[in-house]
Amino acid sequence: MAILLIRLNKLRQDRRGQDATEYALIAGMTASMVVAVVPPMMSIALHLVELLQQVAQVVLRAASVE
């Protein structure tokens, strides 16, 4: 029993691999943020492009009337 407690204590104090785990968590959070943020931003960007196209058409029509 004492050997098991000693081994568990050593395992608990072992910090090898902690950096890899932290980097994996950061990568996972970054990927989640990208998945959550990019689609709405693409929708906004497409809407802005459509608006710019409409403005350009109005300007071209006004320029051709004069």
C-alpha positions in Angstrom: 0.0 0.0 0.0 2.8 2.4 0.9 4.5 1.7 -2.5 1.3 2.6 -4.3 1.0 5.9 -2.4 4.6 6.7 -3.2 4.1 6.0 -6.9 0.9 8.0 -6.9 2.7 10.9 -5.2 5.5 10.8 -7.8 3.0 10.6 -10.6 1.1 13.6 -9.2 4.3 15.7 -9.0 5.5 14.7 -12.5 5.1 17.8 -14.8 6.3 16.2 -18.1 3.8 16.6 -20.8 2.1 19.5 -19.1 3.2 21.9 -21.9 1.9 19.6 -24.6 -1.5 19.5 -22.8 -1.6 23.3 -22.5 -0.8 23.7 -26.2 -3.4 21.2 -27.1 -6.0 23.1 -25.1 -5.0 26.4 -26.7 -5.2 24.9 -30.1 -8.7 23.5 -29.3 -9.9 26.8 -28.0 -8.5 28.7 -31.0 -10.2 26.2 -33.4 -13.5 26.6 -31.5 -13.3 30.4 -31.8 -12.6 30.2 -35.5 -15.6 27.9 -36.1 -17.8 30.2 -34.0 -16.6 33.6 -35.5 -15.8 33.0 -39.2 -19.3 32.1 -40.5 -21.0 35.2 -39.2 -18.2 37.3 -40.4 -18.5 35.8 -43.9 -22.2 36.6 -43.9 -21.4 40.2 -43.0 -18.7 40.5 -45.6 -21.0 39.1 -48.3 -23.7 41.6 -47.3 -21.2 44.4 -47.6 -20.1 43.3 -51.0 -23.7 43.2 -52.2 -24.3 46.7 -50.8 -21.2 48.0 -52.6 -22.4 46.4 -55.8 -25.7 48.2 -55.5 -24.0 51.5 -54.8 -21.7 51.1 -57.8 -24.7 50.4 -60.0 -26.5 53.5 -58.8 -23.4 55.6 -59.4 -22.9 54.1 -62.9 -26.6 54.8 -63.8 -26.3 58.4 -62.5 -23.1 58.9 -64.5 -24.6 57.6 -67.7 -27.7 59.8 -67.3 -25.6 63.0 -67.2 
